[in-house]
Amino acid sequence: MVQEASMMGLLRTILIILLVWFGLKILARLFAPYLIKFVAKKAEERFGQQFGGFQNQSQQRNEQKRRAGETVIDKMPERHKSSNDEVGEYIDYEEID
């Protein structure tokens, strides 16, 4: 009789452990996207606080250097090779009949 009771207790314990395990897996799948979004938002805020000061200082310096009506080009356009440079030398010819 004692062995039957301990066997039932063991099966009940294993069943409870399995139910808790699968329940946690299901909850993790449901709440994982929200948790990841929360962690990403917090990391973005921290990086913004750390690097935001440097960016603000450089913008203030640039604004002080600019004068009213002055045109400023921050980036030079990329120069593309013309198609004639890549083709080679042009040779003029006439057809002979």
KOLLOGU-923482 format. One line per field, with one value per residue (C-alpha): residue number from 1; residue in three letters; chain; x, y, z. Coordinates in steps of 0.1 Angstrom, whole numbers, always signed. Example, Ala and Ser with C-alpha at 12.3 -4.5 7.8 and 13.67 -1.06 7.14 Angstrom:
KOLLOGU-923482
resi = 1	2
resn = ALA	SER
chain = A	A
X = +123	+137
Y = -45	-11
Z = +78	+71
end
This chain:
KOLLOGU-923482
resi = 1	2	3	4	5	6	7	8	9	10	11	12	13	14	15	16	17	18	19	20	21	22	23	24	25	26	27	28	29	30	31	32	33	34	35	36	37	38	39	40	41	42	43	44	45	46	47	48	49	50	51	52	53	54	55	56	57	58	59	60	61	62	63	64	65	66	67	68	69	70	71	72	73	74	75	76	77	78	79	80	81	82	83	84	85	86	87	88	89	90	91	92	93	94	95	96	97
resn = MET	VAL	GLN	GLU	ALA	SER	MET	MET	GLY	LEU	LEU	ARG	THR	ILE	LEU	ILE	ILE	LEU	LEU	VAL	TRP	PHE	GLY	LEU	LYS	ILE	LEU	ALA	ARG	LEU	PHE	ALA	PRO	TYR	LEU	ILE	LYS	PHE	VAL	ALA	LYS	LYS	ALA	GLU	GLU	ARG	PHE	GLY	GLN	GLN	PHE	GLY	GLY	PHE	GLN	ASN	GLN	SER	GLN	GLN	ARG	ASN	GLU	GLN	LYS	ARG	ARG	ALA	GLY	GLU	THR	VAL	ILE	ASP	LYS	MET	PRO	GLU	ARG	HIS	LYS	SER	SER	ASN	ASP	GLU	VAL	GLY	GLU	TYR	ILE	ASP	TYR	GLU	GLU	ILE	ASP
chain = A	A	A	A	A	A	A	A	A	A	A	A	A	A	A	A	A	A	A	A	A	A	A	A	A	A	A	A	A	A	A	A	A	A	A	A	A	A	A	A	A	A	A	A	A	A	A	A	A	A	A	A	A	A	A	A	A	A	A	A	A	A	A	A	A	A	A	A	A	A	A	A	A	A	A	A	A	A	A	A	A	A	A	A	A	A	A	A	A	A	A	A	A	A	A	A	A
X = +0	+28	+44	+12	+9	+44	+40	+9	+27	+56	+33	+14	+47	+60	+26	+27	+63	+54	+23	+43	+70	+46	+27	+59	+67	+33	+35	+71	+59	+30	+51	+85	+77	+66	+97	+120	+104	+107	+144	+151	+134	+154	+187	+178	+171	+205	+224	+205	+215	+252	+257	+231	+254	+281	+257	+241	+275	+285	+252	+255	+291	+279	+250	+273	+296	+268	+257	+224	+219	+250	+247	+263	+269	+274	+280	+297	+278	+295	+310	+301	+323	+307	+299	+324	+353	+345	+339	+373	+386	+361	+372	+354	+351	+333	+317	+332	+310
Y = +0	+24	+17	+25	+58	+68	+58	+80	+108	+105	+104	+135	+153	+145	+156	+189	+196	+189	+211	+240	+235	+236	+265	+286	+278	+290	+322	+328	+326	+350	+376	+373	+400	+425	+418	+422	+455	+467	+458	+473	+506	+508	+501	+528	+553	+545	+549	+581	+595	+585	+597	+625	+649	+646	+651	+682	+698	+694	+707	+738	+745	+742	+765	+791	+790	+795	+830	+841	+835	+813	+781	+750	+717	+689	+661	+663	+644	+612	+616	+588	+579	+587	+558	+568	+564	+527	+518	+527	+547	+557	+550	+566	+544	+542	+512	+500	+484
Z = +0	+7	-26	-44	-26	-34	-70	-73	-56	-80	-111	-97	-92	-127	-141	-122	-134	-170	-168	-153	-179	-209	-193	-190	-226	-238	-217	-230	-266	-258	-239	-256	-283	-257	-236	-266	-276	-240	-238	-272	-262	-230	-249	-274	-246	-230	-263	-270	-236	-241	-276	-277	-259	-286	-314	-298	-292	-328	-341	-319	-332	-368	-362	-347	-377	-402	-412	-424	-461	-464	-484	-468	-486	-461	-486	-520	-547	-560	-594	-618	-647	-680	-702	-729	-704	-699	-736	-750	-779	-807	-842	-871	-902	-935	-952	-984	-1011
end
